[in-house]
Amino acid sequence: MNTTRRAWRIPAAAALAGALVGTGITAGALADGPAAASSAPSAVSGPAPGREPAPAGAAGGATQSYAPVVRQVVPSVVLIRTAGGLGSGVILDDRGHIVTNAHVTGTATRFEVQLAGDPAPRTARLVGSYGPDDLAVIRADDARGLTPARFADSGEVQVGDVVLAVGNPLGLTSSVTEGIVSATGRAVTEPATPQSPGATLPGAIQTSAPINPGNSGGALVNLSGQVIGIPTLAAASPASGAPAPGIGFAIPSSVARDIAGQIIATGRVTDSHRAAIGAQIATIADIAGQPDGAGIVAVDPGGPASRAGLRAGDVIRSVGHVPTPSAEALSQTLATMRPGQAVKVVVVRDQQPHTVQVTLGQLPGG
């Protein structure tokens, strides 16, 4: 059983409880207060003590240092500061666009960004955000001297690849940690918090590279210095809420570039590529207070659920033969599916089970 916490604000507070369900992970959010400007020097950490340096890619030789990769990447990762805290961001282009997490920007529309090695912060404004993918784009008012990051195709990432996480954990600017890709294709759910409506992130990259408060919105890079993901969540113990070392999650770079590109082009997301059932859902509890299904609160008129004959009061027990004991489990299941896919949905209505076929729609943009 794991919980996960967002990894961006200082100081750390409590994480919400969650559970490991198949390849889906229910996440908790890290709630933190404002952070003062950091005057700490940049911090770079290499391989863990006693660990041999990672292979240097296709050449097969051993690298003695990650310094050349770090020198490439650090100028493209910025510190983002709001009245409520701080996080990280990755420079997209020379026009000043920066991609980060939606939970980093929160409800703010104006920001300060700080480049590596530049003590003077720059002002920035919100271009747009998309909560369902926990992504946002801001734009620096002064784009002089910005170094855009290089991005890799996250679809080519393999388990076992050596990666570096670059960001501003605990306000320590331009910090670097090292690990491997532990898994791909994770579905991670973040419950809502006062700062964010929550999100289910499909296809997340799991990494052993330490991801700490302040890393959210930064860069997970390969040894070619290319961004493969946006670090977003770190795992925490379900019992104590303490960090669980070596379990972090990043949004794939291909998703980040696609969503950011739509926001830059139109100010909003026009094609989410995400499946939706077209209903408002809430977790139903049994008499013992345990999750007992995903209850339909309301259906969208003319949406997939409505067209299939589903209605308010129905309790969804499974979708495509995958059990859905809670709203979070349903979100995780839908995250693995595609718009237009026809699936069998088992619901309980008037204490009787019914099976209907639903052709999934697309999660709205915004």
C-alpha positions in Angstrom: 0.0 0.0 0.0 1.3 3.4 -0.9 0.3 7.0 -0.7 1.8 9.7 -2.8 2.2 13.4 -2.2 2.7 16.3 -4.5 6.2 17.5 -4.2 6.3 21.2 -4.5 5.7 23.6 -1.6 7.6 24.4 1.6 7.3 23.5 4.5 5.8 20.0 4.2 2.5 19.2 5.9 0.2 16.2 5.8 -0.4 13.7 3.0 -3.9 12.3 2.3 -4.3 8.5 2.4 -4.5 6.4 -0.7 -4.1 2.9 -2.0 -2.3 0.9 -4.6 -4.9 -0.6 -6.9 -3.5 -2.7 -9.8 -1.3 -0.4 -11.8 -3.3 2.6 -10.5 -2.1 4.6 -7.4 -4.3 6.8 -5.4 -2.4 9.9 -4.4 -2.4 12.3 -1.6 -1.5 16.0 -1.9 1.3 17.8 0.0 -0.1 21.0 1.5 2.5 23.6 2.3 2.9 27.2 3.2 4.7 30.1 1.7 8.4 29.9 1.0 10.9 32.6 1.4 13.4 33.3 -1.4 16.3 30.9 -1.1 19.8 32.1 -1.0 21.2 28.6 -0.8 23.8 27.6 -3.4 23.0 25.1 -6.1 23.2 21.5 -4.9 24.1 18.6 -7.2 24.2 15.0 -5.9 25.7 12.1 -7.9 25.2 8.4 -7.5 24.3 7.1 -4.1 27.2 6.1 -1.8 28.7 2.7 -2.8 26.9 2.8 -6.2 28.8 2.5 -9.4 28.1 5.3 -12.0 25.5 4.3 -14.6 26.4 3.2 -18.2 26.8 6.0 -20.7 24.1 4.9 -23.1 24.8 3.2 -26.4 28.6 3.5 -26.2 28.5 1.1 -23.3 31.4 2.8 -21.4 31.1 3.9 -17.8 30.6 7.6 -17.1 32.6 9.0 -14.2 30.3 12.0 -13.8 26.9 13.3 -14.7 28.3 16.9 -14.8 28.1 17.3 -18.6 24.4 16.3 -18.6 23.7 18.6 -15.6 25.4 21.6 -17.4 23.1 21.0 -20.3 19.9 20.8 -18.3 20.1 23.2 -15.4 19.8 26.4 -17.5 16.4 25.1 -18.8 14.9 24.6 -15.3 13.5 27.5 -13.4 12.3 28.3 -9.9 8.7 29.4 -9.8 7.5 31.4 -6.8 3.9 32.3 -5.8 2.4 33.8 -2.7 1.5 30.3 -1.6 4.8 28.5 -2.2 7.3 27.5 -4.8 8.0 24.9 -7.4 9.9 24.3 -10.6 9.3 24.7 -14.3 10.9 23.8 -17.7 11.6 26.3 -20.4 9.8 25.4 -23.6 10.9 28.1 -26.1 12.8 31.3 -26.5 9.5 33.3 -26.3 9.4 32.7 -22.5 6.9 29.8 -22.3 7.5 27.5 -19.3 5.6 24.3 -18.5 5.0 23.3 -14.9 2.3 21.5 -12.8 -1.1 23.0 -12.4 -0.8 22.4 -8.7 2.3 24.6 -8.7 0.4 27.6 -10.2 -2.7 26.9 -8.2 -5.1 29.8 -8.5 -2.3 32.4 -9.1 -2.0 34.3 -12.4 1.2 36.2 -11.7 4.5 34.7 -10.7 8.2 35.2 -10.1 10.6 32.9 -12.0 14.3 32.6 -11.3 16.9 31.2 -13.7 19.9 29.2 -12.6 22.7 31.5 -11.8 20.6 34.6 -12.0 19.8 36.2 -8.6 17.3 38.6 -10.1 13.7 37.1 -10.4 11.6 37.8 -13.5 7.9 38.3 -13.5 5.7 35.9 -15.4 2.0 35.4 -16.1 -0.3 32.5 -16.5 -1.1 31.4 -20.1 -3.4 28.6 -19.1 -3.7 25.4 -17.1 -5.4 22.0 -17.4 -6.2 20.4 -14.1 -7.1 16.9 -15.4 -3.4 16.4 -16.5 -2.0 18.7 -13.7 -0.2 20.8 -16.3 0.1 24.6 -16.8 2.0 27.0 -18.9 3.3 30.4 -17.7 5.2 33.0 -19.7 8.1 35.1 -18.5 7.7 38.8 -19.3 11.4 39.0 -20.1 12.5 36.1 -22.3 16.1 37.3 -22.8 18.7 34.6 -22.2 16.3 31.7 -21.8 17.6 28.3 -22.8 14.8 26.0 -24.1 15.0 22.4 -22.9 15.4 19.5 -25.3 12.6 16.9 -25.1 12.8 13.1 -25.9 9.9 10.9 -26.9 8.7 9.4 -23.6 7.2 6.5 -25.5 10.8 5.2 -26.0 11.6 5.3 -22.3 12.5 1.8 -20.9 12.5 0.4 -17.4 16.0 0.5 -16.2 17.0 3.7 -18.0 19.2 6.0 -15.8 17.5 9.3 -15.2 18.2 12.6 -13.3 15.6 14.7 -11.6 16.3 18.5 -11.8 14.4 21.1 -9.8 14.3 23.2 -6.7 13.5 20.8 -3.7 13.1 22.6 -0.4 14.1 25.8 -2.2 17.6 24.5 -3.0 17.9 25.8 -6.5 19.1 23.7 -9.4 19.4 20.5 -7.3 19.9 17.2 -9.1 19.1 13.6 -7.9 19.8 10.3 -9.7 17.9 7.1 -10.2 16.3 4.8 -12.8 13.0 4.4 -14.5 11.3 1.9 -12.2 8.1 1.4 -14.3 6.1 3.1 -17.0 2.3 3.3 -17.7 1.3 4.0 -14.1 -2.2 5.5 -13.5 -1.9 7.9 -10.5 -4.8 9.7 -8.9 -4.5 12.9 -6.8 -7.4 13.7 -4.6 -8.7 17.3 -4.6 -7.1 19.8 -2.2 -7.9 23.5 -1.5 -5.2 24.3 -4.1 -6.3 21.9 -6.8 -9.4 19.9 -8.0 -7.3 16.7 -8.2 -6.3 14.7 -11.2 -5.8 11.2 -12.6 -2.5 11.0 -14.5 -2.4 8.2 -17.1 0.8 6.7 -18.2 3.0 8.2 -15.5 6.7 7.3 -15.3 7.7 5.8 -12.0 11.3 6.6 -10.9 13.6 5.9 -8.1 15.2 9.4 -8.4 14.3 11.2 -5.2 11.5 13.8 -5.8 11.1 16.2 -2.9 8.9 19.3 -2.1 9.9 21.9 -4.7 10.6 19.3 -7.5 7.1 19.5 -9.0 7.1 20.9 -12.5 10.9 20.3 -13.0 12.6 18.0 -15.4 13.2 14.2 -15.4 15.9 13.8 -18.0 17.9 11.0 -19.7 21.6 10.9 -19.9 21.5 12.7 -23.2 20.1 15.7 -21.3 16.6 15.3 -22.8 13.4 15.8 -20.8 11.4 12.6 -20.6 9.0 13.7 -17.9 7.7 16.3 -15.5 8.2 15.2 -11.8 4.9 15.6 -10.0 4.4 13.2 -7.1 6.4 11.4 -4.5 5.3 8.4 -2.5 4.6 8.5 1.3 3.9 5.9 3.9 0.1 5.3 4.4 0.6 4.9 8.1 2.8 7.9 9.0 2.8 10.1 5.9 6.6 10.1 5.9 8.3 10.0 2.6 8.8 6.5 1.0 12.2 6.7 -0.6 12.6 5.7 -4.2 9.0 6.0 -5.5 8.2 9.1 -7.5 6.1 9.8 -10.5 6.5 12.0 -13.6 4.1 13.1 -16.3 5.5 11.8 -19.6 7.1 14.4 -21.8 5.0 13.6 -24.8 1.8 14.4 -22.8 3.4 17.6 -21.3 4.4 18.9 -24.8 1.1 18.1 -26.3 -1.0 19.8 -23.6 1.4 22.7 -23.3 1.3 23.2 -27.1 -2.5 23.4 -27.1 -2.4 25.9 -24.2 0.1 28.1 -26.0 -1.8 27.9 -29.3 -5.3 28.6 -28.0 -5.1 29.4 -24.3 -6.9 26.1 -23.5 -6.9 22.4 -24.1 -9.0 21.4 -27.1 -8.2 17.7 -27.4 -7.6 15.9 -24.1 -7.1 12.4 -25.7 -8.7 11.1 -22.5 -11.7 8.8 -22.2 -14.8 9.9 -20.2 -18.1 8.3 -19.2 -20.0 11.5 -19.1 -21.3 11.5 -15.5 -20.6 13.1 -12.2 -19.3 10.4 -9.8 -19.0 10.0 -6.1 -17.7 7.0 -4.0 -20.5 5.1 -2.3 -19.8 3.6 1.1 -21.3 0.4 2.6 -22.7 0.2 6.2 -19.1 -0.3 7.5 -18.0 2.9 5.8 -15.9 1.1 3.2 -16.0 2.0 -0.5 -18.7 0.0 -2.3 -18.8 1.4 -5.8 -18.7 4.5 -7.9 -22.1 6.1 -7.6 -23.6 8.3 -10.4 -24.7 11.6 -9.0 -25.7 13.1 -12.4 -25.3 12.3 -16.1 -24.3 14.7 -18.8 -27.3 15.2 -21.1 -26.6 13.5 -24.4 -23.3 12.1 -23.0 -22.0 8.5 -23.1 -23.7 7.4 -19.9 -27.0 9.0 -20.8 -27.0 7.4 -24.3 -26.4 4.0 -22.7 -29.4 4.4 -20.4 -27.4 5.0 -17.1 -29.0 7.4 -14.6 -28.4 9.1 -11.3 -28.5 6.6 -8.5 -26.8 3.8 -10.4 -23.7 2.4 -8.8 -20.9 1.4 -11.2 -19.3 -1.8 -10.0 -17.0 -2.5 -13.0 -15.9 -1.1 -16.4 -14.5 -3.4 -19.0 -14.4 -6.2 -16.4 -12.2 -4.1 -14.1 -13.7 -3.6 -10.6 -14.5 0.1 -9.7 -15.0 0.1 -5.9 -14.6 3.9 -5.7 -14.6 7.1 -7.8 -10.8 7.0 -7.8 -10.7 3.5 -9.1 -13.1 4.4 -11.9 -10.9 7.4 -12.8 -7.9 5.1 -13.0 -9.7 2.6 -15.1 -10.9 5.2 -17.6 -7.4 6.6 -17.8 -6.3 3.4 -19.4 -9.0 3.6 -22.1 -9.5 5.7 -25.2 -12.3 7.9 -26.5 -14.7 5.9 -28.7 -13.9 2.6 -27.0 -17.0 0.4 -26.3 -16.9 -1.2 -22.9 -19.2 -3.3 -20.7 -20.3 -1.5 -17.6 -21.9 -3.3 -14.7 -24.1 -1.2 -12.5 -26.4 -1.9 -9.5 -29.9 -0.3 -9.8 -32.6 -1.0 -7.2 -30.3 -3.6 -5.7 -30.2 -5.5 -9.0 -27.1 -5.8 -11.3 -27.4 -4.7 -14.9 -24.8 -4.8 -17.7 -24.8 -2.1 -20.4 -22.5 -1.2 -23.2 -21.1 2.3 -23.1 -19.2 4.0 -25.9 -16.8 6.3 -24.1 -16.6 9.9 -24.9 -13.7 12.4 -24.6 -12.8 14.2 -21.4 -13.6 17.9 -22.0 -10.7 20.3 -22.5 -10.6 23.7 -20.8 
